[in-house]
Amino acid sequence: MRRAYGVQKLSSYLDTVGYPLTEEEINDLIMNKQIPHLKPMTNMIVFNLDHIDWWNSQKENSPK
C-alpha cells in the first residue's frame, strides 16, 4: 500500500500529481474531515495514496 506520513509528505506528493495544496490547506481539509486520512496516534497522520488519488479524481470531476 502506498502511504504518505504527515502533511508535508502529502503536500509534496500532490505537487507531483498536479494538484498542489499548501500544508495549511491540507490541515484545513483534515479539520473539516474533507480529505481521507488516518490518525493512528495523536501526533501522526497517515494518508493512503490510493485513497488520495480517488479523492483527487472526485474533486477534478465535480462541478465547479
N, C-alpha and C positions, 0 to 999 in steps of 0.2 A: 504494500500500500504506500502510495506517495503521500508524504506529510510535510508540512511546514511547521516548525516550532517557533512560535512567537509572531508578533505583529510585524516586526521588521523583516523577517524572512518572507512572510506573506506579501508584504509590500514589494519586495524585490521580485518575487515570483510573478505577481500581477503585472509588473513592468515588462517582464519578458513575454507575456502573452497579449500585450497591447491593451491592458485595462488598468492603467496606473491609478493607484489610490494612495493618498498620504497615510501615515500611521494614525494621524488624528481622525481621518475619515473612517479608517478601519475600526478604530476604537469606538467611534460613534455607532457604527453598524453593529458592533458587538453589544454595546449597551442597550441598543434598541432591538436586539435579537433579530437582526435582518440579514445576517451572514452566518452560514453554517460553521460551527466551531465546537470544540470540546474543551472543557476546563477540568482536567483530571485532578489538579491540585490548585490551591489558592493562587499561586503566582505562576501558573503555567497555562498557556493557551495553545491548543493544537488544532491545526487545520488539515483536514483530509483534502488533498488537492483534487481528487476526483469529484468530491462534492463542490469544491470551489469552482471547478470547470463547469459543472452543471449549473450552479448558481449564476456564474458569469454568462452562460448561454441564455438563461432565462431573462437576465437583465437586458441583453442585447436584443432579444426578440419581443420584449414588452413594448407597448405603445408609449411614446414619449409624452 
